[in-house]
Amino acid sequence: MPMRVWQRTHLGSESDRATFRTLHTASLASPALREGLTAASAERAVRHLRDLLGTPALAVTDTEGCLAWDGQGDHHEGQVGALVASAVEKGRTQSFGRSDLPCQVPGCPVRTAVVSPLVVEERIVGTLAAFAPYPTAGLALAADETAQWVSGQLELAELDASRTLLMEAEVRALRAQISPHFIYNSLNAIASFVRTDPDRARSLLQEFADFTRYSFRRHGEFTTLAEELRSIERYLLLEQARFGDRLSVRLGIAPEVLPVAVPFLCIQPLVENAVRHGLEGAAGSGTITIQAHDRGQECVIEVEDDGAGEDPDKVRRALAGDVSLDAVGLGNVDARLRATYGDEYGLVVETAPGAGTKVTVRVPKFAPGVSA
């Protein structure tokens, strides 16, 4: 019986393989374009965009001139500005011939061009200029379609930038809510130990410096749960210096969730709120309980106090963003959690007058665009 020779066969038709190659090439250009239209991002994306179109040369421009060129005929780069100006003025894809691209180089493949505007929120921000030896209807159509896809990536970049600016503004607003009353009381507590216990005063002063350094740092939209809890520990040490035995703290943290990335200052305001509303107004002592659990794909953090509790309607208004209410950043934290992970990840607050308050935060262990 003759031996059969096994041969590896390709999966899918040629059309399927062409589609895969196109999608793969687009995916290579996408990360750079999602950073916005700059010389650096254009330089990283232009080669992949030229591969998409299969032209001898391609340029990515802003509204003034060339940001990046890939392929042959780069001696034409100085002529791009005039082509861009025309396409921007007309507001649509334009074709250009030999008279627009004079050249003395024998055999140069750059003889015609198709220039398509890049549009972000109805505003032309640049163009995609494809160069070829001769004009074809197919190139004009392909360049226009590619420019629309690039415009979509740039629009997503702008949305990402707007989201980042909004998140930074919300963090600045949260910093502004860090109680001046707390800062004043902390410094007073430290001063009270200067003569009676200088070593403790120095230690508390270091904790205060580290707490404020973390709270007002300017880098990073996200942090690790470990860093957030470290800042909370400093905050509670300062409050215990003020309240003494009246304030008890219980911690139950699963070690495996410590590296989880969380929005910066998303837990600390909940603890400050627990102290202010659970203890400051009470005559006796109080306990703050902080727990972090591993729940498979999620990390669940709970901040609970056994204080006076709150009217649930008032809490609902605070979560809705009523800044007139004395709730340290609850609405701010809730909004940032929803913006980062989706509406299903907002704060859950359980409270009633005389029953204390428990706030639960759920965050995915891994989420797109979230890293510390």
C-alpha positions, 0 to 999 in steps of 0.5 A: 500500500503506497504511503500517503504524504500529508501536506499542510493546507491553508485554511480559508479562501484567498479572500479570507486570507486577504481580509485577515492580512488587511485587518492585521495591517490595520491593527498594527497602525491603530495603536499609534493613531490612538495616540492622536495625530502627531509627527511621532504617531504618524511616523509609526503608522505611515508604513502600515497605512502604505501597506494597506493601500499598496502604493509606492509612497504615502504621506500623513499630514496635518493641515499645514504639511507632511508629518511622515513619509514612507516609500519612494520619491521622498524628494516630493515631500516639499510639494505636499503642502500645496496638495494638502491646502487644496484638499483642506479648502475643498473639504473632500478627497482630491486627485492630482496629476503630473502638473501638480508633482513636477519631477526630473528624476527618471523612473520616479513612481510618484506622478499622481496623488490622491489626498483625502482629509482626516476629519475629527468631529467635523473638523479637518485635522490633516490628510492621507496622501497616496502617491502612484505612477498613474491615477486609478478609480480604485486608488481614490476609493481605497484612499478615501476609505482608509482616510475614514478609518484613520479618522475614526481612530483619531476620533477615538484618540480625542475621546480618550484624551477628553476622558483623561482630562475629565478624570484629571479634573475630577481628581483635582476636584476630589483633592480640593475636598480633602478636608482643611479641617483634617489637615488643621487637626492633624497638625494640631495633634502632631504639635501636641506630641512635640514636648510629651513624645517627640519621637511620636511627633516626628513619626506622625509628621513623616506620615503626614508628609507621605499622606499629602505627597500621595494625595497631591501627586500629579502622575498616574490615573490609576494606582495599585490597591496596595498603594491606596491602602498604604495612604489610608493607613497613614490617614488613619494613624493621623486620625488615631493620634487625634481621637486616641482610643475612640477610633478602632480600625479593623483590616482584612485584606486578601494578599492576592488583590494587593496588586490590582489596579484601581482609580487613584483616590477611589478608596481613601475618600470612603474611609475619610467619609466613614471617620467624619460621619461615623465618629466625629459626630458621635459621643463614644467610640467607633470602629472602621472596618476595611476589607478586600476580597478576591472574588474570581475575576473581581476584587471587592472592597468594603469600608464600614463604620458602626457610627450614626448612619445616614438617611438613604435619600441623602446618600442617593443625592450625594451619589447623584453629584449634589455637592451641597451635601457633606459627603467627601467625594462619594459622587466623585468616586462613583462617577469615576468608577462608572466611567472606568468600568461601566455603570454596573461598577458604581458604589453600593451604599448600605446605611440607615439612621442609627445603623452605621454605613457600609460602602462596597466597591467592585473592580475587575482585576483586569480591564482594558486601559487600566494599569497602575 
